[in-house]
Amino acid sequence: MKTPRAWHARLRELPMMSGSRQRPPLKRPVWIIALVSMVCMFLIATYVYPIQRSAVATCNFLSSRGCSNYVDIPSTPSRALTDDEIYSHVVIKEVLKSPLQSKNPKIAFLFLTPGTLSFERLWHKFFEGHEDRFSVYVHASREKPWHVSPYFIGRDIRSDKVVWGKISMVDAERRLLANALRDPDNQHFVLLSDSCVPLHDFDYVYNYLMFPNVSFIDCFTDPGPHGNGRYSDHMLPEVEIKDFRKGSQWFTMKRQHAIIVMADSLYYTKFRLYCKPGMEHGKNCYADEHYLPTFFRRIDPGGIANWSVTHVDWSEGKWHPKSYRAQDVTYELLQNITSIDESLHVTSDEKKTVMLHPCMWNGHRRPCYLFARKFYPETLDRLLHFFSNYTMV
């Protein structure tokens, strides 16, 4: 961590009074001693009680290139950190401040699927011609997939059973990240389901994800029963309810964040033990909706965008989002999705508060979504028909 700029107090000369009247012999030494004592007390206080936010303020004020890697782990002045938190924060700081470079940066596309991917032909069309800028990893939890695209052949990883709502979903995500991290050229990681489709061409997606130094992880506060109502006091002291967050599981993540997720055991263990269906008092907590949003809220809140770049339509107000049939897929539908430039969150309490936030990309308002779900397999032919038109920037 960068050391904050030291601020030196200027010592003004004491004004000399005119006239022939003599000063009392002890007055000058008393003023000097008092002034030196004050300076010493200030320096001691600064050393013993460093102001954590001063470094951020100084970096922002100076816009120094040397401050770009400064990481400010959220402090909790109300209590002392546990040993596990201290260990975790040390590792996180070191990872975040270490620049990761590659001569051939790639995006790793991580497919989390029960079996065969219905949209391989569409993804083949998306990837074609960009072979040196992407890699593919497939986690098939139920059956070995049958591949029709050479980009997917041989890209299956060792997989395990995934149960909706349980920690096994997070385990599958981590398994995909671990395999993709083995390639040092993979600099950004995209989690996709078997019902996801691309909304833009490859160049647009690559530039959108690679240029900003941010992970697109959904994160918001929901005070209702399907948000903070799922929190358990057993997560204390490391996870307090004020930091408990909710969000879509479909993330994109920069390499530093992927490494941190793999290194984490402290927060992961809390969610493995205390965020699952059938908890005490009839609570149902789903780790895939809360672990990553809460984790990054704790360790790097400024490093995430707070929205997912994968669109899903919850407007029907059901337990599951709207699904698209073949007759639903039109050029107008796809253009409408790609033109959305505000992220939408709705709380689950009685107020049903709607939160709209502009999607800001490198300081500019841009369309929010690069991918969309949930599309039935029967939509493939219509998506292939429209692909070249609706993906045009």
MARLUM-105733 format. One record per residue (C-alpha): x, z, y; residue in three letters; residue number from 1. Coordinates in steps of 0.05 Angstrom, whole numbers, m for minus. Layout:
BEGIN
       u       w       v  res    n
       X       Z       Y  ALA  NUM
...
***
This chain:
BEGIN
       u       w       v  res    n
       0       0       0  MET    1
      26     m17      68  LYS    2
      48      42     111  THR    3
       6      47     175  PRO    4
      42      32     240  ARG    5
      69      96     270  ALA    6
      42     110     339  TRP    7
      93     143     385  HIS    8
      69     187     442  ALA    9
     101     172     509  ARG   10
     131     232     543  LEU   11
     121     230     618  ARG   12
     170     264     664  GLU   13
     143     328     694  LEU   14
     131     318     769  PRO   15
     180     354     815  MET   16
     149     392     871  MET   17
     177     383     940  SER   18
     201     439     985  GLY   19
     254     491     981  SER   20
     212     541     941  ARG   21
     249     559     877  GLN   22
     213     556     809  ARG   23
     212     618     766  PRO   24
     271     613     719  PRO   25
     228     614     654  LEU   26
     176     561     674  LYS   27
     215     498     656  ARG   28
     236     522     586  PRO   29
     164     543     570  VAL   30
     136     475     587  TRP   31
     190     440     545  ILE   32
     179     486     486  ILE   33
     104     477     489  ALA   34
     109     401     493  LEU   35
     158     396     435  VAL   36
     114     443     394  SER   37
      53     399     405  MET   38
      91     336     384  VAL   39
     116     371     321  CYS   40
      47     396     303  MET   41
      19     325     311  PHE   42
      72     295     266  LEU   43
      62     348     213  ILE   44
     m13     338     214  ALA   45
      m5     263     208  THR   46
      40     271     148  TYR   47
      m3     322     112  VAL   48
     m71     292     130  TYR   49
     m62     217     135  PRO   50
    m120     179     165  ILE   51
    m138     130     110  GLN   52
    m177      82     154  ARG   53
    m123      75     206  SER   54
     m85      25     164  ALA   55
    m146     m20     160  VAL   56
    m159     m15     234  ALA   57
     m86     m31     249  THR   58
     m87     m90     202  CYS   59
    m151    m117     232  ASN   60
    m125    m108     303  PHE   61
     m58    m141     290  LEU   62
     m83    m195     242  SER   63
     m15    m188     209  SER   64
       0    m231     148  ARG   65
      32    m170     118  GLY   66
     m35    m134     117  CYS   67
     m71    m187      76  SER   68
     m58    m150      11  ASN   69
     m79     m82      37  TYR   70
    m129     m50      m9  VAL   71
    m171       9      13  ASP   72
    m199      46     m47  ILE   73
    m262      82     m23  PRO   74
    m245     155     m11  SER   75
    m289     213     m32  THR   76
    m271     269      17  PRO   77
    m326     314     m11  SER   78
    m286     327     m75  ARG   79
    m218     320    m107  ALA   80
    m207     260    m151  LEU   81
    m202     271    m225  THR   82
    m137     254    m261  ASP   83
    m171     193    m293  ASP   84
    m194     168    m225  GLU   85
    m124     175    m197  ILE   86
     m94     137    m255  TYR   87
    m147      83    m248  SER   88
    m138      75    m173  HIS   89
     m62      69    m179  VAL   90
     m69      11    m228  VAL   91
    m123     m22    m187  ILE   92
     m83     m19    m122  LYS   93
     m22     m48    m155  GLU   94
     m61    m106    m185  VAL   95
     m98    m123    m121  LEU   96
     m37    m123     m77  LYS   97
       3    m167    m124  SER   98
      m6    m241    m108  PRO   99
     m20    m285    m169  LEU  100
       2    m357    m164  GLN  101
      m2    m418    m208  SER  102
      25    m488    m198  LYS  103
     m38    m514    m233  ASN  104
     m96    m466    m218  PRO  105
    m155    m475    m263  LYS  106
    m226    m448    m270  ILE  107
    m244    m417    m337  ALA  108
    m316    m430    m357  PHE  109
    m340    m375    m403  LEU  110
    m402    m392    m444  PHE  111
    m441    m333    m472  LEU  112
    m490    m362    m523  THR  113
    m525    m345    m588  PRO  114
    m504    m410    m620  GLY  115
    m501    m485    m604  THR  116
    m501    m503    m530  LEU  117
    m560    m548    m515  SER  118
    m528    m575    m451  PHE  119
    m459    m595    m476  GLU  120
    m472    m668    m459  ARG  121
    m489    m648    m387  LEU  122
    m427    m604    m381  TRP  123
    m385    m660    m410  HIS  124
    m408    m705    m354  LYS  125
    m392    m649    m304  PHE  126
    m321    m638    m332  PHE  127
    m302    m711    m343  GLU  128
    m242    m734    m303  GLY  129
    m219    m663    m285  HIS  130
    m184    m644    m349  GLU  131
    m125    m609    m316  ASP  132
    m168    m563    m273  ARG  133
    m212    m526    m322  PHE  134
    m214    m492    m389  SER  135
    m272    m474    m435  VAL  136
    m286    m412    m478  TYR  137
    m348    m402    m521  VAL  138
    m373    m335    m548  HIS  139
    m428    m350    m599  ALA  140
    m459    m285    m621  SER  141
    m506    m308    m677  ARG  142
    m482    m372    m709  GLU  143
    m424    m420    m706  LYS  144
    m440    m473    m654  PRO  145
    m441    m548    m668  TRP  146
    m402    m584    m613  HIS  147
    m414    m655    m588  VAL  148
    m364    m655    m531  SER  149
    m288    m656    m542  PRO  150
    m282    m607    m484  TYR  151
    m316    m554    m528  PHE  152
    m285    m569    m596  ILE  153
    m237    m515    m616  GLY  154
    m256    m470    m557  ARG  155
    m296    m418    m596  ASP  156
    m268    m348    m592  ILE  157
    m276    m291    m642  ARG  158
    m346    m266    m628  SER  159
    m389    m207    m645  ASP  160
    m463    m190    m646  LYS  161
    m495    m183    m577  VAL  162
    m559    m142    m567  VAL  163
    m597    m152    m501  TRP  164
    m593     m91    m456  GLY  165
    m537     m57    m494  LYS  166
    m463     m49    m480  ILE  167
    m448    m104    m531  SER  168
    m467    m153    m475  MET  169
    m411    m125    m431  VAL  170
    m364    m125    m491  ASP  171
    m377    m199    m500  ALA  172
    m362    m212    m427  GLU  173
    m297    m173    m432  ARG  174
    m279    m211    m496  ARG  175
    m287    m277    m460  LEU  176
    m245    m253    m401  LEU  177
    m190    m227    m447  ALA  178
    m183    m295    m482  ASN  179
    m184    m333    m416  ALA  180
    m132    m288    m384  LEU  181
     m82    m309    m437  ARG  182
     m74    m374    m398  ASP  183
     m36    m357    m334  PRO  184
     m64    m419    m300  ASP  185
    m135    m393    m303  ASN  186
    m145    m365    m234  GLN  187
    m221    m360    m231  HIS  188
    m272    m343    m285  PHE  189
    m345    m364    m289  VAL  190
    m394    m331    m337  LEU  191
    m450    m378    m360  LEU  192
    m507    m375    m409  SER  193
    m533    m428    m457  ASP  194
    m590    m443    m408  SER  195
    m545    m454    m347  CYS  196
    m535    m522    m315  VAL  197
    m490    m546    m258  PRO  198
    m520    m560    m190  LEU  199
    m460    m595    m158  HIS  200
    m403    m640    m180  ASP  201
    m338    m610    m205  PHE  202
    m298    m619    m140  ASP  203
    m351    m582    m100  TYR  204
    m353    m524    m149  VAL  205
    m277    m521    m154  TYR  206
    m267    m517     m79  ASN  207
    m324    m468     m70  TYR  208
    m294    m419    m119  LEU  209
    m220    m428    m108  MET  210
    m213    m428     m32  PHE  211
    m243    m361     m13  PRO  212
    m206    m299     m38  ASN  213
    m270    m267     m65  VAL  214
    m309    m257    m130  SER  215
    m382    m276    m130  PHE  216
    m411    m213    m161  ILE  217
    m483    m194    m147  ASP  218
    m490    m124    m119  CYS  219
    m546     m88     m82  PHE  220
    m579     m20     m76  THR  221
    m647     m11    m110  ASP  222
    m678      58     m98  PRO  223
    m734      43    m146  GLY  224
    m744      60    m220  PRO  225
    m708      m3    m243  HIS  226
    m648      13    m199  GLY  227
    m627      84    m182  ASN  228
    m682     109    m229  GLY  229
    m636      89    m286  ARG  230
    m578     132    m261  TYR  231
    m556     191    m303  SER  232
    m522     254    m276  ASP  233
    m476     251    m337  HIS  234
    m437     197    m299  MET  235
    m412     249    m250  LEU  236
    m363     261    m219  PRO  237
    m334     191    m221  GLU  238
    m400     154    m210  VAL  239
    m446     184    m158  GLU  240
    m517     159    m147  ILE  241
    m498     136     m76  LYS  242
    m451      85    m109  ASP  243
    m498      63    m165  PHE  244
    m513     m11    m157  ARG  245
    m552     m66    m191  LYS  246
    m541    m141    m197  GLY  247
    m545    m203    m240  SER  248
    m494    m205    m296  GLN  249
    m475    m278    m283  TRP  250
    m411    m272    m243  PHE  251
    m352    m312    m221  THR  252
    m288    m272    m214  MET  253
    m218    m282    m187  LYS  254
    m159    m267    m233  ARG  255
    m140    m200    m202  GLN  256
    m211    m174    m212  HIS  257
    m212    m200    m284  ALA  258
    m148    m161    m299  ILE  259
    m177     m98    m269  ILE  260
    m240    m104    m311  VAL  261
    m197    m110    m374  MET  262
    m155     m50    m352  ALA  263
    m214      m5    m337  ASP  264
    m234      47    m388  SER  265
    m257     103    m341  LEU  266
    m319      70    m312  TYR  267
    m333      27    m374  TYR  268
    m337      90    m416  THR  269
    m386     122    m369  LYS  270
    m433      63    m375  PHE  271
    m422      56    m450  ARG  272
    m444     128    m460  LEU  273
    m496     138    m406  TYR  274
    m527      71    m390  CYS  275
    m567      45    m449  LYS  276
    m639      37    m472  PRO  277
    m675      99    m495  GLY  278
    m639     149    m451  MET  279
    m665     219    m435  GLU  280
    m732     225    m400  HIS  281
    m751     156    m425  GLY  282
    m700     119    m381  LYS  283
    m677      50    m400  ASN  284
    m611      31    m368  CYS  285
    m579     m37    m379  TYR  286
    m503     m37    m372  ALA  287
    m498    m112    m359  ASP  288
    m540    m103    m295  GLU  289
    m503     m41    m269  HIS  290
    m432     m35    m294  TYR  291
    m396     m89    m255  LEU  292
    m436     m81    m190  PRO  293
    m423      m5    m191  THR  294
    m350     m14    m212  PHE  295
    m333     m61    m155  PHE  296
    m373     m20    m106  ARG  297
    m326      37    m123  ARG  298
    m259       0    m126  ILE  299
    m262     m62     m82  ASP  300
    m328     m69     m44  PRO  301
    m297    m117       7  GLY  302
    m272    m164     m48  GLY  303
    m340    m187     m73  ILE  304
    m393    m231     m42  ALA  305
    m453    m189     m64  ASN  306
    m491    m248     m91  TRP  307
    m487    m290    m155  SER  308
    m476    m365    m149  VAL  309
    m522    m375    m209  THR  310
    m595    m385    m187  HIS  311
    m653    m355    m224  VAL  312
    m726    m351    m202  ASP  313
    m759    m282    m206  TRP  314
    m818    m302    m163  SER  315
    m868    m295    m221  GLU  316
    m857    m219    m222  GLY  317
    m849    m215    m297  LYS  318
    m797    m181    m341  TRP  319
    m761    m247    m350  HIS  320
    m747    m302    m298  PRO  321
    m783    m368    m293  LYS  322
    m763    m419    m346  SER  323
    m763    m494    m333  TYR  324
    m796    m544    m380  ARG  325
    m783    m619    m380  ALA  326
    m842    m633    m334  GLN  327
    m816    m582    m283  ASP  328
    m750    m618    m274  VAL  329
    m754    m664    m213  THR  330
    m705    m688    m161  TYR  331
    m743    m646    m110  GLU  332
    m736    m582    m152  LEU  333
    m661    m590    m159  LEU  334
    m652    m607     m85  GLN  335
    m693    m546     m65  ASN  336
    m649    m500    m106  ILE  337
    m585    m530     m79  THR  338
    m609    m522      m7  SER  339
    m621    m447     m11  ILE  340
    m573    m412      37  ASP  341
    m599    m340      33  GLU  342
    m591    m290     m24  SER  343
    m655    m253     m43  LEU  344
    m663    m183     m71  HIS  345
    m727    m143     m80  VAL  346
    m728     m68     m93  THR  347
    m769     m40    m151  SER  348
    m801      18    m114  ASP  349
    m871      18     m85  GLU  350
    m847     m14     m20  LYS  351
    m821     m76     m55  LYS  352
    m772     m86       2  THR  353
    m747    m158       8  VAL  354
    m674    m164      28  MET  355
    m650    m232      52  LEU  356
    m577    m243      70  HIS  357
    m544    m309      91  PRO  358
    m492    m335      42  CYS  359
    m428    m334      82  MET  360
    m370    m375      54  TRP  361
    m304    m366      92  ASN  362
    m343    m346     153  GLY  363
    m392    m404     150  HIS  364
    m464    m405     124  ARG  365
    m467    m447      61  ARG  366
    m515    m460       3  PRO  367
    m513    m402     m45  CYS  368
    m517    m433    m114  TYR  369
    m470    m474    m158  LEU  370
    m509    m465    m223  PHE  371
    m580    m450    m245  ALA  372
    m618    m422    m304  ARG  373
    m664    m417    m345  LYS  374
    m674    m489    m370  PHE  375
    m704    m505    m438  TYR  376
    m665    m553    m483  PRO  377
    m720    m605    m474  GLU  378
    m698    m615    m401  THR  379
    m631    m646    m421  LEU  380
    m650    m719    m415  ASP  381
    m683    m710    m347  ARG  382
    m623    m670    m322  LEU  383
    m575    m725    m345  LEU  384
    m619    m776    m310  HIS  385
    m617    m739    m244  PHE  386
    m546    m711    m249  PHE  387
    m508    m763    m206  SER  388
    m560    m757    m151  ASN  389
    m574    m683    m145  TYR  390
    m500    m663    m150  THR  391
    m480    m706     m91  MET  392
    m454    m664     m33  VAL  393
***
